[in-house]
Amino acid sequence: MPVTAKICGLSTPETLDAAIAGSASHVGFVFFPPSPRNLSRERAAQLAARVPGHVRRVGVFVDPDDATVESALDAGLLDALQLHDTAPARAAAIKAKTGREIWAAVAVRTAADLAAAVTFAGAADRILYDAKTPPGAALPGGMGVRFDWTLLEGFRHPLPWALSGGLDPVNLREAVTRTGATLVDVSSGVEISPGIKDAGKIAAFLAAVASL
Ligand SMILES: O=C(O)c1ccccc1NCC(=O)[C@H](O)[C@H](O)COP(=O)(O)O
């Protein structure tokens, strides 16, 4: 099965272009003000206009209200909405209201955390297994934290899914081999500092994906 990749937290034309040139299947735009990757409406519109139709635009949110979603949808021309810290009923309501594909982030540290995945059946279209960030962390994602990938070995996934959390070009092969992921998501692993993406690192990650 071919593996595809989402490059998340893009915020400049140069790094967005590197993701597109390297054949990313998805690009992620963050709409969460505490994040160093947060986009203004204007920047989101500027970036969204550069994305060709075959690359899917994913908006990343943390339990957003309707106004936040509407504003981002309009500016970012979003194909999918990735929801962190969002209850299944709220995810279902956003899906019904927007008609967009919904990705539900499930934060994982232990096997017990995986039980949340099934609660999104019927409410979301895809599960994003992401590493649980430390207690008190400013962000629920995008912190370069990985989880124990063996937890996903033999797990019965209730929905299509993607793997995230602390991925980089070096650990990618082990992550995919252990979990069987066919869609991977990276942010910190292609940055030189939080929020600052690097075109060379993006190219290296996508080359590693293509070599799997
Ligand atoms: O990236 C952010 O700043 C962010 C903020 C709030 C919620 C989620 C966020 N990122 C979600 C992602 O999709 C990241 O790509 C994912 O957590 C993996 O991040 P990393 O471990 O840094 O590769």
The ligand as an SDF file (V2000), in Angstrom:
LIG
                    3D

 23 23  0  0  0  0  0  0  0  0999 V2000
    0.6980   22.2080   15.1490 O   0  0  0  0  0  0  0  0  0  0  0  0
    0.1200   22.9040   15.9810 C   0  0  0  0  0  0  0  0  0  0  0  0
    0.5870   24.0000   16.3510 O   0  0  0  0  0  0  0  0  0  0  0  0
   -1.1530   22.4410   16.5780 C   0  0  0  0  0  0  0  0  0  0  0  0
   -1.8290   23.2810   17.4390 C   0  0  0  0  0  0  0  0  0  0  0  0
   -3.0070   22.8740   18.0100 C   0  0  0  0  0  0  0  0  0  0  0  0
   -3.5390   21.6240   17.7160 C   0  0  0  0  0  0  0  0  0  0  0  0
   -2.8640   20.7870   16.8450 C   0  0  0  0  0  0  0  0  0  0  0  0
   -1.6760   21.1700   16.2760 C   0  0  0  0  0  0  0  0  0  0  0  0
   -1.0100   20.3250   15.4030 N   0  0  0  0  0  0  0  0  0  0  0  0
   -1.6050   19.1150   14.9590 C   0  0  0  0  0  0  0  0  0  0  0  0
   -0.9230   18.3550   13.8950 C   0  0  0  0  0  0  0  0  0  0  0  0
   -1.5570   17.8940   12.9570 O   0  0  0  0  0  0  0  0  0  0  0  0
    0.5190   18.0110   13.9960 C   0  0  0  0  0  0  0  0  0  0  0  0
    1.0200   17.7550   12.7190 O   0  0  0  0  0  0  0  0  0  0  0  0
    0.6610   16.7590   14.8100 C   0  0  0  0  0  0  0  0  0  0  0  0
    0.2700   17.0220   16.1310 O   0  0  0  0  0  0  0  0  0  0  0  0
    2.1080   16.2430   14.8280 C   0  0  0  0  0  0  0  0  0  0  0  0
    2.9600   17.2170   15.2890 O   0  0  0  0  0  0  0  0  0  0  0  0
    4.5010   16.8800   15.4790 P   0  0  0  0  0  0  0  0  0  0  0  0
    4.6000   15.8740   16.5720 O   0  0  0  0  0  0  0  0  0  0  0  0
    5.0930   18.1800   15.8170 O   0  0  0  0  0  0  0  0  0  0  0  0
    4.9840   16.3290   14.1700 O   0  0  0  0  0  0  0  0  0  0  0  0
  1  2  2  0
  2  3  1  0
  2  4  1  0
  4  5  1  0
  4  9  2  0
  5  6  2  0
  6  7  1  0
  7  8  2  0
  8  9  1  0
  9 10  1  0
 10 11  1  0
 11 12  1  0
 12 13  2  0
 12 14  1  0
 14 15  1  0
 14 16  1  0
 16 17  1  0
 16 18  1  0
 18 19  1  0
 19 20  1  0
 20 21  2  0
 20 22  1  0
 20 23  1  0
M  END
$$$$
